[in-house]
Amino acid sequence: MKNADHTNMLLHTDRPASQRKIVDILAAARTEFFANGFSATSIEAIAARACVSKVTVYSWFKNKENLFGEVVKTECSQMRKYFVVENLEGTELRDILISAAHGMLNFLMRDEMVRFERVLAAEVNRDPKIGEYFLDNGPRMLLGDLTNLLNAAIERGEIRSENVTESAEMFAGLTMGRMDLFLRYGHKVMMTEEDKKKRVNRAVDAWLTLHRV
């Protein structure tokens, strides 16, 4: 089953009991994947934590790869809400980008996210497909959403860009800088809300300076 078809099936499950099982399985899978990574997590452990049978897990998610993808999608859904094209109706692009940049800092600086990315990076050396599962269901989807938002802003005459994908990547780069590298290698970054606000404003204004019409 293709990922899109599988996700659509989950979204259109209307039986309350089934919905509860899916929520419980995803919550259990999140705990296991975030603690142990992809390779060391088993369907058996997820089923036991969710208090369901292995058959139930497989009936909904088919395999561990699909389940991992759904966990990553669910985790990233809080970031994707910033990049909805309809947000441009009645909201300034700068305000949207400010909110998105602040959300990105909070999202990526969490201790559990840093640990998760460290574990995955180590696993990719053994099995590159794990990296693809993660990128396809998380970062690449977010990049696509931001690219769509920027294309809409270009059509409205608010900004310009010769390469929208590169512009989207630049936005993330200006927001995080090299902080993601420091975090991944054990440096503890301490930022107050005021620090985050200043960093976000500088990043967004620098990006807009390069893209204003």
Residue pairs with C-beta under 8 A, 6 or more apart in sequence:
1 9
1 62
1 66
3 66
3 69
3 136
3 137
6 61
6 62
6 66
6 70
7 70
7 73
10 22
10 60
10 70
13 19
13 22
18 60
21 50
21 52
21 56
21 60
22 60
24 50
24 51
24 52
25 46
25 47
25 50
25 52
25 56
25 57
25 60
25 61
25 67
26 67
26 70
26 71
26 74
27 50
28 46
28 47
28 49
28 50
29 41
29 46
29 50
29 67
29 68
29 70
29 71
30 71
30 74
30 75
31 49
32 41
32 42
32 45
32 46
32 49
33 41
33 68
33 71
33 116
34 112
34 115
34 116
36 119
37 116
37 119
37 120
37 122
37 123
38 64
38 68
38 120
38 123
38 130
38 133
39 123
39 126
39 127
39 130
41 64
42 64
43 54
43 57
43 58
43 64
43 67
44 54
46 57
46 67
47 53
47 54
47 56
47 57
50 57
57 67
61 67
61 70
65 133
68 133
68 134
68 137
69 133
69 136
69 137
70 137
72 133
72 134
72 137
72 138
73 137
73 138
73 141
75 138
76 137
76 138
76 141
76 142
78 103
78 107
79 100
79 103
79 104
79 107
79 142
80 141
80 142
80 145
82 96
82 99
82 100
82 103
83 100
83 142
83 145
83 146
83 148
83 149
84 145
84 149
85 148
85 149
85 152
87 96
87 149
88 96
88 149
88 152
88 153
88 156
93 153
93 158
93 159
93 208
94 204
94 205
94 208
96 149
97 171
97 204
97 207
97 208
98 200
98 201
98 204
100 146
100 171
101 171
101 175
101 200
101 203
101 204
102 196
102 197
102 200
104 172
104 175
104 176
105 175
105 176
105 191
105 196
105 199
105 200
106 196
107 113
108 114
108 176
108 180
108 183
109 179
109 183
109 189
109 191
114 183
114 184
117 184
118 184
120 130
120 131
120 134
121 184
123 130
124 130
124 131
143 165
143 168
143 169
143 172
146 168
146 171
146 172
147 164
147 165
147 168
150 159
150 161
150 164
150 167
150 168
151 164
153 159
154 160
154 161
154 164
157 213
158 213
159 208
159 211
159 212
159 213
160 211
160 212
160 213
161 167
161 211
167 207
167 211
170 207
170 210
171 203
171 207
174 203
174 204
174 206
174 207
175 199
175 200
175 203
175 204
179 189
182 189
183 189
191 199
